[in-house]
Amino acid sequence: MRRTLVLTDEAARHPFLASLPPHVRSVAAVGGEVRARHRWTMQDLREFLMAYCASFLAVSAFIF
């Protein structure tokens, strides 16, 4: 295993991210496309709302 002299990356801006190897922190292309981390698609919103409603109904049914 090859180890670098400097084990942290000061540009990572977080202690956990700084301790990760460079190949883990790199942006990986999934299926030929690179998705921005801060963009929500309509599919993400739909899945979030379905999970929220299902959780709300389950808790409501348990309480009543």
C-alpha positions in Angstrom: 0.0 0.0 0.0 1.3 3.4 -1.0 1.0 6.1 1.6 1.5 9.8 1.0 3.6 12.0 3.2 0.8 14.4 3.9 -2.3 12.4 5.1 -4.8 15.2 5.1 -6.1 17.6 2.5 -6.5 21.1 3.8 -8.8 22.1 0.9 -11.4 19.6 2.0 -12.8 22.0 4.6 -13.9 19.2 7.0 -11.8 16.9 9.2 -13.5 13.7 8.0 -13.2 14.7 4.3 -9.6 15.7 4.8 -8.8 12.2 6.0 -10.2 10.4 3.0 -8.0 9.3 0.1 -8.1 11.4 -3.1 -9.8 8.7 -5.2 -12.8 8.6 -2.7 -13.3 12.4 -2.7 -13.3 12.7 -6.5 -16.5 13.2 -8.4 -17.6 9.9 -9.9 -19.7 9.7 -13.0 -22.7 7.5 -12.6 -24.0 6.1 -15.8 -22.1 8.6 -17.9 -23.6 11.6 -16.2 -22.3 13.7 -13.3 -25.1 15.0 -11.0 -24.5 18.1 -8.9 -24.9 17.5 -5.2 -27.0 20.5 -4.6 -29.6 20.0 -7.3 -32.8 18.2 -6.6 -34.7 16.6 -9.5 -38.4 16.1 -9.6 -37.8 12.4 -8.9 -35.9 13.2 -5.7 -38.8 15.5 -4.6 -41.4 12.8 -5.4 -39.5 10.1 -3.5 -39.0 12.5 -0.5 -42.7 13.3 -0.4 -43.8 9.7 -0.7 -41.5 8.7 2.2 -42.7 11.7 4.3 -46.4 10.8 3.7 -45.9 7.1 4.4 -44.1 7.9 7.6 -46.8 10.4 8.7 -49.6 7.9 8.0 -47.8 5.1 9.8 -47.2 7.3 12.9 -50.8 8.6 12.8 -52.2 5.1 12.5 -50.0 4.0 15.5 -51.2 6.9 17.7 -54.9 6.6 16.9 
